[in-house]
Every structure is written in structure tokens, then in C-alpha cells.
């Protein structure tokens, strides 16, 4: 079973703070990793992807990948109340995604 | 911006009935997927479809499930005899030819299936 594990949460942060989300994976064949945001009752919305070791920044979001440690993270800087959602980490092997259970983030105004 | 569409948004059916969930992937996309998410649980892969055939399926995708691309635009998931445990959100997703190399999957809005 190819597992993706996320820190359980929920995570509550004040507005303007950094939210830090973590994810580990067991499948070394995973080629790239994706962070999705999911609002309650809605479909996953792609935030960003990463495939190389190191950091990748996109606006207020930074993804980090460490393949040796099989670890992926997402930082959300200057958190806004609209960032309150469940964040899903997914690993891609061939063409399918394996998802973690998600971390729910609440940004307090 | 192109998007994946799904119909219906909510389907209620009785146990043992057949249901067909419909998806229209993004027009230039070549790979199609169905995922499901039982309430409060993780998104689970069901099946992938490429070049008019199943390329991979999970253990969940048993003989009760089938997929079809009946024309150039629709992609359907059929459940032949629904069970209570089939109640879930079903998401269709698609990716392009992979020209970006990273195979980002774009999800439709989902169909909520309720089996009573």
C-alpha cells in the first residue's frame, strides 16, 4: 500500500502568521508531489506541485521536497481567513495520485 | 478557463440500482480519472483511462464498476448495483498530454452519490 501521511491537525493560526503543513510518503517511486486545497463539500483545487529536491515558491506558498527523507511540506505565509480549508498532499506514481487524509487549517482573524 | 464538468451534482438512488455518473474532461486532455471520497475520509483513486482503455484500477474498482468514453467528450462511471457503502463524492479528473512533464490533475466539482 503506497501511503501518504499528513500531520493530523487541525491547525489553527492567527491571521498574518505562517502555517506549516507536513507530509511523508512511503513510495520511493513517486515522481512528483502536489498540494491541493479543499473547501468543505468542494473538489480539490491545485495549489502547486514540486518534483525536485529543494524549495519552490509561488506567491504566499512555498513547497519543500526532500526525497532522501521522503518528506514534503507546504508553508503558507501571511495566512488569510480565506486560507481556511483542508490541505491535501498527493504523490504521483505513473499517472495516478495517492492522497493523504488532509490537514485542516483554520486562520483566526 | 477550461474546466472539468460533472453531472449530476447530486444523485440519490436506492440500493441495488444502477447509476451513471457523467464527466466532460477538458477538451485537449488525454488521461481521465475517477476518484471517490467518502465523507470525512481521504480521496481514493478508482481508475485511470487512456486511449480508450483502462490503464490502471484500484482494488475498489471491482466488477460492479465500469467506465466508458461513449463519444469524444463524455467520460462515464457506471455502478451496476449500488451498495450503501458506495455513498461518496465522486470526482472526475483529467490531465493533458503531459507536455509540461508534471501531469497536474484538474478535478471536476464532483457528484455526491447517496445510496439509500
Interface residues (C-beta under 8 A of the other chain):
Chain A: X32 X34 X36 X42 X43 X44 X45 X46 X49 X51 X88 X90 X92 X94 X95 X96 X97 X98 X99 X100 X101 X102
Chain B: X31 X33 X35 X41 X42 X43 X44 X45 X48 X50 X55 X56 X89 X91 X95 X102 X103 X104 X105 X106 X107 X108 X109 X110
